[in-house]
Amino acid sequence: MNEHDHEHMTKEDPATHPTQDEVAKQAYAIYTKEGKPQGHAKQNWLEAEAKLKSGDHMHMDEHGHGQDHHAHMAADYRKRFWISLVLTLPILALSPLLQKLVGLREAISFSGDTYVLFGFASAVFWYGGWPFLKGFVDELQARKPGMMTLVAVAITTAYAYSSAVVFGLTGKMFFWELATLVDIMLLGHWIEMKSVMGASKALEALAKLMPSDAHKLMPDGSVKDVPLGELAVDNKVLIKPGEKIPADGVIVDGESSVNEAMLTGESTPVSKKAGGKVIGGAINGEGSLTIEVKGTGKDSFLSQVIDLVKQAQESKSKTQNLADTAAMWLTIIGLSAGVITLFIWLVLVNKEFAFAIERAVTVMVITCPHALGLAVPLVVAVSTALAASNGLLIRNRGAFEGARKLQAIIFDKTGTLTEGRFGVTDTLLLGQDMDEDTLRKYAASVDANSEHPIARAIAESFEQKLPVENFKSIPGKGAEGRVDGKDIKVVSPGYLREQNIAHDDQRVEPLQAQGKTVVFVIVDGQLKGAIALADIVRPEAKQAIAALKAMNIRCMMLTGDNKATAQWVSDQIGLDEYFAEVLPQDKAAKVKEVQSRGVMVAMTGDGVNDAPALAQADVGIAIGAGSDVAVETADVILVRSNPLDVVAIVQLSRATYRKMIQNLVWATGYNVVAIPLAAGVLYAWGVVLTPAVGAALMAASTVIVAINARMLKLKKSTTVKK
């Protein structure tokens, strides 16, 4: 059980890391532009650069606390439990006390039965008790006495004393108590291992997502089924309807909807067409797709997610330090209480040695900090797997747990609170003889022929379009064409000034004051309307900001846009504060400025471009990372571009901490009642706990802690709703 038995370090595939240039740029940005991050820096980037150049980047491999290890441990405890249980049956039958209780003393006893009893008890002690004896030695070597120490001392004391009675010492044997104690301890550990395995089932499910083979398109146009291991970057692969996508890639032909729920938590199938990215392990919908492979093996999104989840589950929680300290003291208390109990019953009360030893053994068993040892790690495993299955990837465990104390969250505007693309927000009619739909239809028809971002936004705003004749671009000013027999121009305010076309509509200026782009529609030389566009605010942004403010978290925004645009977005979604006209290299300074107010701050941005700010923040959250999960400066990576996932992270952090505290309170608190009972304070009223009953109570507390950890949930209402 000692963690040193199964931690192995291995070199990580360099392909899963950023390039040296990328790390160097991030290091330079942080150290020369913003100064070394104070107090809460996530990594020393100069050291990171040096280590990366030397190839010295290490991580836990699959031989760590993974599913295979826990499966092996569970199988071992199961085997030892059943064999020890079978050996316990003759021990029970040959025990004098039990023979006397059932009235079969004369029928079962025979010459030498005590030695036979000793033989069976020895087998249970050495075979069933071996994991605890070995664990005791490991704990002594590590100078960290804990659960194994208590169990080993208890069963060794019981075995040594009973063996001495067999060979002549006057006293009472309690081999049956020893055997049942070992049985229950083994059963408790078996249940524990199964609980830990259950906590990691999401990881196992992720690993099973990939199909076994792929339909590879050969140079001659034929299709050949090949194992995934034979796929290489730039290979073309056919994916039929209903099949799993075998590798990360880009669609080169076909259109379909793809279910990425197990990878990103997005419940609604996502529409995909040529040029769109797909993730290996997702399920293709109704159409056939041809993709060009871009990521396989260690480079794949799924592989990186599994690595991140493993590392997060293996990382030590800050709360675990408290649990470790409590477990050590509980062990000391248990050993001390056992000795004191023995002394009181033997010397002060003058009871027989066998009774005193039984009380001492029961105290040590019931004090085992087993539940305490599981209280935090199980919650860590459950929360990490739960987060990953919802597209929330935890890179820094400490920062994630610290998210529960956030007082302010700063959002980058473009791509985070907004979609990073233009959309139509307002349509104004400047004449009386045309309705809004007709105006937008004319404008969309003309702009459908243009590649300009504003023109594309107008074209996408209206599905119905008419044929266009004589389309011409007006350089820097707009476009024109003949639609339905009419001359249509979609132009900028500059074009109106050049042509001396006046308008006196008072609604236009406020739109421009909000930072919106306003274009005008001219029909047959007459000004007929205006269309306002702006970076589209994500529909979930307002809901996310409201939820965060309800949690007493101030919501702020950073943007390079002008003050008018920033204020309009801020008003749209209800921000507490915004910083406009901020250059990329100044973002970290703004984060530091908010931190100087004495508040704990999270920065939410789109990854690499916001690296210094993410590193400076107490919690760095990269949003919309998609398949690029290796965002080096982020503590938490959100696969989707959805502000609601920021709410989910904070809520999960708070729920995780509550579960940890509940488990710690239970795991330590029950000893307040259990230790006195085990010591025999109610002996005068006929209440005496045997070592087996003590072990059962200890095992029950462990199971309660495990069940409580498994009950951790993430509210689905806080995840993406597109």
C-alpha positions in Angstrom: 0.0 0.0 0.0 3.0 2.3 0.4 3.0 4.8 -2.5 6.7 4.3 -3.0 6.1 0.7 -4.2 4.4 1.7 -7.4 5.6 5.1 -8.5 7.9 5.0 -11.5 9.2 7.9 -13.5 9.7 7.8 -17.3 10.6 10.2 -20.0 7.6 11.7 -21.7 7.2 11.8 -25.4 8.5 15.2 -26.6 5.7 15.4 -29.1 3.2 16.1 -26.3 5.1 19.2 -25.2 5.3 22.7 -26.6 8.2 23.5 -28.8 11.3 25.2 -27.4 10.4 28.4 -29.2 6.9 28.4 -27.7 8.2 28.0 -24.2 10.9 30.6 -24.8 8.4 33.1 -26.0 6.2 32.5 -23.0 9.2 32.8 -20.7 10.3 36.1 -22.4 6.8 37.5 -22.3 6.4 36.9 -18.6 9.9 37.8 -17.4 10.8 40.8 -19.6 7.4 42.4 -20.2 5.6 41.9 -17.0 8.3 40.9 -14.5 8.5 37.7 -12.7 4.9 36.7 -11.5 4.7 37.4 -7.7 3.4 34.9 -5.2 1.0 32.9 -7.3 3.1 32.2 -10.4 2.3 28.8 -11.9 5.7 27.9 -13.3 9.2 29.3 -13.5 9.2 29.6 -17.3 13.0 30.1 -17.5 13.5 26.8 -15.6 10.8 25.3 -17.9 12.7 26.4 -20.9 16.0 25.0 -19.6 14.5 21.7 -18.7 12.8 21.4 -22.0 16.0 22.1 -23.9 17.8 19.4 -21.8 14.9 17.0 -22.4 14.3 16.8 -18.6 10.5 16.7 -18.4 9.3 13.8 -16.3 5.8 12.5 -15.4 4.1 9.6 -13.8 3.5 6.8 -16.2 0.8 4.2 -16.4 2.5 2.1 -13.7 1.5 4.7 -11.1 -1.8 4.7 -9.2 -3.7 3.7 -12.2 -6.6 1.3 -13.0 -4.3 -1.7 -13.5 -2.6 -1.2 -10.1 -5.9 -1.0 -8.3 -7.4 -3.9 -10.2 -4.3 -6.0 -9.2 -4.6 -4.9 -5.5 -8.4 -5.6 -5.5 -7.8 -9.1 -6.9 -5.0 -9.8 -4.3 -7.2 -8.7 -1.4 -10.2 -10.7 -2.8 -8.1 -13.9 -3.0 -6.6 -13.5 0.5 -10.0 -12.7 1.9 -11.6 -15.9 0.6 -8.7 -18.2 1.5 -8.5 -16.7 5.0 -12.3 -17.0 5.4 -12.1 -20.7 4.6 -9.2 -21.2 7.0 -11.2 -19.3 9.7 -14.0 -22.0 9.7 -11.9 -24.7 11.4 -10.5 -22.0 13.8 -14.0 -21.1 14.9 -14.8 -24.8 15.3 -11.7 -25.5 17.4 -11.9 -22.4 19.6 -12.7 -23.4 23.2 -14.9 -20.4 23.9 -17.1 -20.9 20.9 -17.3 -24.7 21.5 -18.5 -23.9 25.1 -21.1 -21.3 23.8 -22.7 -23.8 21.4 -22.4 -26.7 23.9 -20.1 -28.9 21.7 -17.0 -28.8 23.7 -16.8 -32.5 24.3 -18.0 -33.5 20.8 -15.4 -31.4 18.9 -12.3 -31.3 21.1 -9.6 -33.9 20.7 -6.0 -34.5 21.8 -3.7 -31.9 20.2 -6.5 -29.8 18.9 -4.8 -26.7 20.4 -1.8 -27.2 18.0 -4.1 -27.7 15.0 -5.9 -24.5 16.0 -2.5 -22.8 16.2 -1.6 -24.1 12.7 -4.7 -22.7 11.1 -4.4 -19.4 13.0 -0.7 -19.1 11.9 -1.8 -19.6 8.2 -4.4 -16.8 8.6 -1.9 -14.5 10.4 0.9 -15.0 7.9 -1.1 -15.3 4.6 -4.1 -13.0 5.4 -2.1 -10.6 7.5 0.9 -10.3 5.1 -0.2 -7.1 3.3 -0.5 -5.4 6.7 2.9 -6.8 8.0 4.6 -5.7 4.8 2.9 -2.3 4.9 4.1 -1.9 8.5 7.7 -2.3 7.4 7.2 0.1 4.5 5.7 2.7 6.9 8.6 2.3 9.3 11.1 2.7 6.5 9.3 5.8 5.3 9.1 7.1 8.9 5.3 7.6 8.4 3.4 5.4 10.8 -0.2 4.9 9.8 -2.9 2.4 9.3 -0.7 -0.5 8.5 1.3 0.1 11.7 -1.8 0.0 13.8 -3.2 -3.2 12.2 0.2 -4.9 12.2 0.8 -4.1 15.9 -2.7 -5.3 16.8 -2.7 -8.6 15.0 0.9 -9.4 15.9 0.1 -8.7 19.6 -2.9 -10.9 19.4 -1.0 -13.7 17.6 2.1 -13.6 19.8 0.1 -13.7 23.1 -2.2 -16.5 21.9 0.8 -18.5 20.6 2.5 -18.1 24.0 -0.7 -19.6 25.7 -0.6 -22.6 23.3 3.0 -23.3 24.4 2.5 -23.0 28.1 1.7 -19.5 29.2 -1.3 -19.3 31.5 -4.0 -17.3 29.8 -6.7 -17.2 27.2 -6.3 -17.7 23.4 -8.3 -15.5 21.1 -7.2 -17.0 17.7 -10.8 -16.7 16.5 -10.8 -13.0 17.2 -7.5 -12.7 15.3 -8.8 -14.6 12.3 -12.1 -12.7 12.1 -10.2 -9.4 12.5 -7.9 -10.3 9.5 -10.9 -11.4 7.5 -12.7 -8.1 8.0 -9.6 -6.0 7.4 -9.1 -7.9 4.1 -12.7 -7.4 3.1 -12.5 -3.7 3.9 -9.4 -3.3 1.7 -11.1 -5.2 -1.1 -14.0 -2.8 -0.9 -11.7 0.1 -0.8 -9.8 -1.0 -4.0 -13.1 -1.5 -5.8 -14.2 2.0 -4.7 -11.0 3.5 -6.0 -11.4 1.6 -9.3 -15.0 2.9 -9.5 -13.7 6.5 -9.1 -11.4 6.0 -12.1 -14.1 4.4 -14.4 -14.3 7.6 -16.5 -10.7 7.2 -17.4 -11.3 3.6 -18.3 -14.3 4.6 -20.4 -12.1 7.2 -22.2 -9.5 4.6 -23.0 -12.2 2.4 -24.6 -13.5 5.1 -26.9 -11.1 4.4 -29.8 -12.1 1.9 -32.4 -9.8 -1.0 -33.2 -9.2 -0.2 -36.8 -9.8 2.4 -39.6 -10.8 2.5 -43.2 -7.7 3.9 -44.8 -7.9 5.4 -48.3 -5.1 4.1 -50.4 -3.4 6.0 -53.3 -5.2 4.0 -55.9 -8.6 5.0 -54.4 -9.3 1.7 -52.7 -10.2 1.4 -49.1 -8.2 -0.9 -46.7 -9.0 -1.7 -43.1 -5.9 -1.2 -41.0 -5.1 -1.2 -37.2 -4.9 2.3 -35.6 -1.2 1.8 -35.1 -0.6 1.9 -38.8 -2.2 5.4 -39.3 0.1 8.3 -39.8 -0.3 12.0 -40.1 -1.7 13.1 -43.5 -3.3 9.7 -44.2 -6.9 9.9 -45.4 -9.5 7.9 -43.6 -13.2 7.1 -44.5 -15.7 7.2 -41.6 -19.0 5.6 -42.3 -22.3 6.7 -40.6 -22.5 5.5 -36.9 -18.8 4.6 -36.7 -16.2 6.0 -34.2 -13.7 8.4 -35.5 -10.3 6.7 -35.4 -8.0 9.7 -35.1 -7.9 13.5 -34.8 -8.2 15.1 -38.2 -9.6 17.7 -40.6 -12.6 16.9 -42.8 -11.7 17.0 -46.5 -15.0 15.6 -47.8 -18.5 15.0 -46.5 -20.9 16.5 -44.0 -22.4 15.0 -40.9 -23.1 15.6 -37.2 -20.7 14.3 -34.7 -21.4 13.2 -31.1 -18.4 14.4 -28.9 -20.3 13.9 -25.6 -17.8 11.5 -24.0 -14.9 13.8 -25.0 -16.2 17.3 -24.4 -19.4 16.9 -22.4 -21.3 18.5 -25.2 -24.6 16.6 -25.2 -25.8 17.9 -28.6 -24.2 16.5 -31.8 -22.1 19.1 -33.5 -22.5 19.8 -37.2 -19.3 19.2 -39.2 -18.4 19.9 -42.8 -15.3 20.2 -45.0 -12.6 22.1 -43.2 -14.0 21.2 -39.7 -11.9 19.4 -37.1 -12.9 16.1 -35.6 -11.6 14.3 -32.5 -10.6 10.7 -32.3 -13.2 8.7 -30.3 -16.2 10.8 -31.2 -19.1 9.1 -33.0 -20.0 10.0 -36.5 -23.7 10.7 -37.2 -25.8 10.3 -40.4 -23.2 11.2 -43.1 -20.0 9.7 -44.4 -16.8 11.7 -43.8 -13.4 11.6 -45.3 -10.7 13.1 -42.9 -7.0 13.8 -43.2 -5.3 12.5 -40.0 -3.6 15.2 -37.9 -3.0 13.5 -34.6 -2.4 9.9 -33.6 -1.1 8.1 -30.5 0.5 10.4 -27.9 -0.4 13.5 -30.0 -4.1 12.8 -30.0 -6.6 14.8 -28.0 -7.8 11.7 -26.2 -4.3 10.6 -25.2 -3.6 14.0 -23.9 -6.8 14.1 -21.9 -6.1 10.7 -20.4 -2.6 11.9 -19.4 -3.9 15.1 -17.9 -6.6 13.1 -15.8 -3.9 10.7 -14.6 -1.6 13.4 -13.6 -4.4 15.3 -11.8 -5.5 12.2 -10.0 -1.9 11.4 -8.9 -1.2 14.9 -7.8 -1.5 15.6 -4.1 -4.3 17.8 -2.9 -3.4 20.6 -0.5 -6.1 19.2 1.8 -4.3 15.9 1.7 -1.5 17.4 3.8 -4.0 18.0 6.5 -5.3 14.4 6.2 -1.8 13.0 6.3 -1.0 15.0 9.5 -4.3 13.9 11.1 -3.6 10.2 10.1 -0.1 10.3 11.7 -1.5 11.8 14.9 -4.4 9.3 14.9 -1.8 6.5 14.6 0.1 7.9 17.6 -3.1 8.3 19.5 -4.2 4.7 18.6 -0.9 3.2 19.8 -0.9 5.4 22.9 -4.5 4.6 23.7 -3.8 0.9 23.2 -1.0 1.0 25.8 -3.0 3.1 28.2 -6.0 0.8 27.9 -3.7 -2.2 28.6 -2.3 -0.5 31.6 -5.6 0.6 33.1 -7.3 -2.9 32.7 -4.2 -4.8 33.8 -2.8 -2.7 36.6 -5.6 -0.4 37.9 -8.6 -2.6 37.4 -6.6 -5.8 37.9 -8.3 -7.7 35.1 -6.7 -10.8 33.5 -4.0 -10.2 30.8 -6.1 -11.7 28.0 -9.0 -9.3 28.6 -6.6 -6.3 28.8 -4.8 -7.4 25.6 -8.2 -7.8 23.8 -9.2 -4.3 24.8 -5.9 -2.8 23.6 -6.0 -4.7 20.3 -9.6 -3.4 19.7 -8.6 0.2 20.4 -5.7 0.0 17.9 -7.9 -1.6 15.2 -10.8 0.8 15.6 -8.4 3.8 15.6 -6.9 2.8 12.1 -6.9 6.0 10.0 -8.0 4.0 7.0 -11.1 6.2 6.3 -8.9 9.2 6.8 -6.4 7.9 4.3 -9.2 7.6 1.7 -11.1 10.7 2.6 -9.2 13.1 0.2 -7.7 10.8 -2.5 -11.1 9.3 -3.4 -12.7 12.8 -3.8 -9.7 13.8 -5.9 -10.2 10.8 -8.2 -13.9 11.3 -8.5 -13.8 15.1 -9.1 -11.0 14.8 -11.7 -12.8 12.1 -13.7 -16.1 13.9 -13.4 -14.5 17.2 -14.7 -12.8 15.4 -17.6 -16.1 13.8 -18.7 -17.6 17.3 -18.9 -14.8 18.9 -20.9 -13.1 20.5 -17.8 -9.4 19.4 -17.7 -7.5 20.0 -14.5 -3.8 20.6 -14.9 -3.0 22.2 -11.5 -4.8 20.5 -8.7 -3.9 23.1 -6.1 -5.2 26.0 -8.2 -8.4 24.1 -9.0 -9.1 23.6 -5.3 -8.3 27.2 -4.7 -11.0 28.2 -7.2 -13.5 27.9 -4.4 -12.1 31.1 -2.9 -12.2 33.2 -6.0 -13.3 36.8 -5.5 -12.9 38.1 -9.0 -12.8 36.6 -12.5 -11.3 38.5 -15.4 -12.5 37.5 -18.9 -10.8 38.2 -22.2 -13.5 39.6 -24.4 -12.9 38.2 -27.9 -13.5 34.5 -28.2 -14.5 34.2 -24.6 -17.5 36.4 -23.8 -18.0 37.0 -27.5 -17.8 34.6 -30.5 -15.0 36.6 -32.2 -17.0 37.2 -35.3 -19.3 39.9 -36.6 -23.1 39.5 -36.4 -26.0 41.7 -37.2 -27.4 43.4 -34.1 -29.7 46.2 -35.4 -31.6 47.0 -38.7 -32.9 50.5 -39.3 -35.4 51.5 -42.0 -34.6 55.0 -43.3 -37.4 55.0 -45.8 -41.1 54.3 -45.7 -41.5 52.0 -48.8 -39.5 49.0 -47.8 -39.8 46.4 -45.0 -36.9 45.1 -42.9 -36.9 41.6 -44.4 -36.6 43.0 -48.0 -33.9 45.4 -47.0 -31.8 42.6 -45.4 -32.5 40.2 -48.3 -31.1 42.7 -50.8 -28.1 43.4 -48.6 -27.4 39.7 -48.0 -27.7 38.8 -51.7 -25.1 41.4 -52.7 -22.7 40.6 -49.8 -22.9 36.9 -50.4 -20.5 37.5 -53.3 -17.9 39.3 -51.1 -15.2 37.8 -48.9 -15.0 40.7 -46.4 -15.8 39.7 -42.8 -18.6 42.3 -42.5 -20.1 41.3 -45.8 -20.0 37.6 -44.8 -21.8 38.5 -41.5 -24.6 40.3 -43.3 -24.8 37.4 -45.9 -25.1 34.9 -43.0 -27.8 36.9 -41.3 -30.5 36.2 -43.9 -31.0 32.7 -45.4 -33.1 33.7 -48.4 -31.0 35.3 -51.1 -31.7 36.4 -54.7 -29.5 36.2 -57.8 -27.1 39.1 -58.3 -26.0 40.5 -61.6 -23.1 42.8 -62.3 -21.6 42.4 -58.8 -18.7 44.8 -58.2 -16.6 45.5 -55.1 -16.2 49.2 -54.1 -12.7 49.0 -52.6 -12.6 50.1 -49.0 -16.2 51.2 -49.1 -18.5 48.2 -49.8 -20.1 46.3 -52.7 -22.9 46.7 -55.3 -24.9 44.6 -57.7 -28.2 44.4 -59.5 -30.9 42.4 -57.5 -34.4 41.8 -58.7 -34.0 44.6 -61.3 -32.8 47.1 -58.7 -29.3 48.6 -58.2 -28.3 47.7 -54.6 -25.3 49.2 -52.8 -24.1 48.1 -49.3 -21.6 50.8 -48.2 -19.7 52.4 -45.4 -20.4 55.8 -43.8 -17.3 57.0 -45.8 -19.1 56.3 -49.1 -22.0 58.4 -48.0 -19.7 61.3 -47.2 -17.9 61.0 -50.5 -21.2 61.0 -52.4 -22.7 63.7 -50.2 -25.6 61.5 -49.3 -27.1 62.9 -46.1 -29.2 61.3 -43.5 -30.7 62.8 -40.3 -31.9 59.7 -38.5 -31.0 60.1 -34.8 -30.8 56.3 -34.2 -27.6 55.9 -36.1 -25.2 57.9 -33.9 -26.0 55.9 -30.7 -25.2 52.7 -32.5 -21.8 54.0 -33.6 -21.2 55.3 -30.0 -21.6 51.8 -28.8 -18.7 50.8 -31.0 -20.8 49.0 -33.6 -20.0 49.0 -37.2 -22.8 50.6 -39.2 -23.3 50.1 -43.0 -25.9 51.6 -45.2 -28.1 50.1 -47.9 -28.8 52.2 -51.0 -31.6 51.1 -53.5 -31.7 52.8 -56.9 -29.7 55.7 -55.5 -32.0 56.2 -52.5 -30.8 55.6 -48.9 -33.2 53.0 -47.6 -31.7 51.6 -44.4 -28.8 50.9 -42.1 -27.5 47.7 -40.6 -25.4 47.6 -37.4 -22.9 44.9 -36.6 -20.8 43.9 -33.6 -18.8 41.0 -32.2 -21.6 38.6 -31.3 -22.0 38.2 -27.5 -22.2 34.5 -26.6 -25.7 33.6 -25.5 -24.4 31.8 -22.4 -22.3 34.8 -21.3 -25.0 36.7 -19.6 -26.2 33.6 -17.7 -22.7 32.8 -16.7 -22.0 36.3 -15.3 -25.3 36.3 -13.4 -24.4 32.9 -11.8 -20.9 34.1 -10.8 -22.2 37.3 -9.3 -24.7 35.3 -7.3 -21.7 33.4 -5.9 -20.3 36.8 -4.8 -17.6 36.9 -7.5 -16.8 40.2 -9.3 -16.8 39.8 -13.1 -14.5 41.9 -15.2 -13.4 42.0 -18.8 -10.2 42.8 -20.7 -10.3 43.9 -24.3 -8.2 45.8 -26.8 -11.4 47.4 -28.2 -12.3 51.0 -27.6 -14.2 52.1 -24.5 -17.5 52.4 -26.4 -17.4 48.8 -27.6 -16.3 47.5 -24.2 -19.1 49.4 -22.4 -21.7 48.0 -24.8 -20.5 44.4 -24.2 -20.4 45.1 -20.5 -23.9 46.5 -20.4 -25.2 43.5 -22.5 -24.0 40.9 -20.0 -23.9 42.8 -16.7 -20.2 43.0 -15.9 -19.0 44.7 -12.7 -16.0 46.3 -14.4 -14.1 46.4 -17.7 -10.7 47.4 -19.0 -10.6 48.8 -22.6 -7.8 49.4 -25.1 -5.5 46.9 -23.3 -2.6 45.7 -25.4 -1.8 42.0 -25.3 1.4 42.6 -23.5 -0.4 44.6 -20.8 -2.9 42.0 -19.8 -0.8 40.5 -17.1 -0.3 44.0 -15.6 -4.1 44.4 -15.4 -4.4 41.0 -13.6 -1.7 42.2 -11.1 -3.5 45.4 -10.6 -6.7 43.6 -9.6 -4.6 41.3 -7.3 -3.2 44.4 -5.6 -6.7 45.1 -4.3 -6.2 42.0 -2.1 -8.6 39.7 -3.9 -8.1 36.2 -5.3 -8.3 36.5 -9.1 -8.9 34.0 -12.0 -8.0 34.9 -15.6 -10.1 33.4 -18.4 -8.6 33.6 -21.9 -8.1 31.7 -25.1 -4.8 30.1 -24.2 -1.4 31.0 -25.8 -2.2 34.6 -26.6 -3.1 35.2 -22.9 -0.2 33.2 -21.5 1.4 35.9 -19.3 -2.0 36.9 -17.8 -3.0 33.2 -17.2 0.3 32.7 -15.4 0.0 35.8 -13.3 -3.6 35.0 -12.1 -4.2 32.9 -9.0 -6.2 30.5 -11.3 -5.5 30.5 -15.0 -8.4 29.2 -17.1 -7.9 28.5 -20.8 -11.3 28.5 -22.5 -12.2 27.1 -25.9 -8.9 25.2 -26.2 -10.6 22.5 -28.3 -8.1 19.8 -29.3 -5.1 21.9 -28.1 -5.2 20.6 -24.5 -1.5 21.3 -23.8 -2.0 25.0 -22.9 1.1 25.3 -20.7 0.2 28.4 -18.7 -3.4 27.3 -17.7 -4.3 25.6 -14.5 -7.7 24.5 -15.9 -8.5 23.9 -19.6 -12.1 24.2 -20.8 -12.5 22.3 -24.0 -15.5 24.3 -25.2 -15.8 28.1 -25.7 -18.5 28.5 -23.1 -18.4 30.9 -20.2 -20.8 28.6 -18.3 -18.0 26.1 -17.9 -16.2 28.7 -15.7 -19.2 28.6 -13.4 -19.0 24.8 -13.5 -15.3 24.9 -12.4 -16.0 27.1 -9.4 -19.0 25.0 -8.4 -17.1 21.8 -8.8 -14.2 23.2 -6.8 -16.6 24.2 -3.9 -18.4 20.9 -4.0 -15.1 19.0 -4.0 -13.9 20.9 -1.0 -17.2 20.2 0.8 -16.8 16.5 0.2 -13.3 16.5 1.4 -14.2 18.3 4.7 -17.3 16.0 5.2 -15.0 13.0 4.8 -12.3 14.4 7.1 -14.9 15.2 9.8 -16.4 11.8 9.6 -13.1 9.9 9.4 -11.7 11.7 12.5 -14.9 12.4 14.4 -16.2 8.9 14.7 -13.1 8.0 16.7 -14.3 10.3 19.5 -17.0 7.7 20.2 -15.3 4.6 18.9 -12.1 4.7 20.9 -13.8 5.0 24.4 -16.2 2.1 23.4 -13.2 0.0 22.2 -11.4 0.7 25.4 -14.3 -0.6 27.4 -15.8 2.5 29.1 -19.3 0.8 29.0 -18.0 -2.5 30.4 -20.0 -2.0 33.6 -23.2 -1.9 31.5 -22.2 -5.1 29.5 -21.0 -3.3 26.4 -17.7 -4.8 25.2 -16.4 -4.6 21.6 -14.4 -7.5 20.3 -11.5 -6.8 17.8 -13.7 -8.2 15.0 -16.5 -5.8 15.9 -13.9 -3.0 16.0 -12.6 -3.9 12.6 -16.2 -4.0 11.3 -16.8 -0.5 12.6 -13.6 0.7 11.1 -14.4 -0.9 7.7 -17.9 0.7 7.9 -16.4 4.1 8.3 -14.2 3.5 5.3 -17.2 2.4 3.1 -19.1 5.5 4.3 -16.2 7.8 3.2 -16.0 6.0 -0.2 -19.8 6.2 -0.8 -19.8 9.9 0.1 -16.9 10.6 -2.4 -18.8 8.8 -5.1 -21.9 11.0 -4.5 -20.0 14.1 -5.8 -21.9 15.5 -8.8 -21.6 18.3 -11.3 -24.9 20.1 -12.0 -25.7 19.6 -15.7 -27.4 23.0 -15.7 -24.0 24.7 -15.5 -22.6 23.1 -18.6 -22.9 24.1 -22.2 -26.3 24.6 -23.7 -26.0 25.5 -27.3 
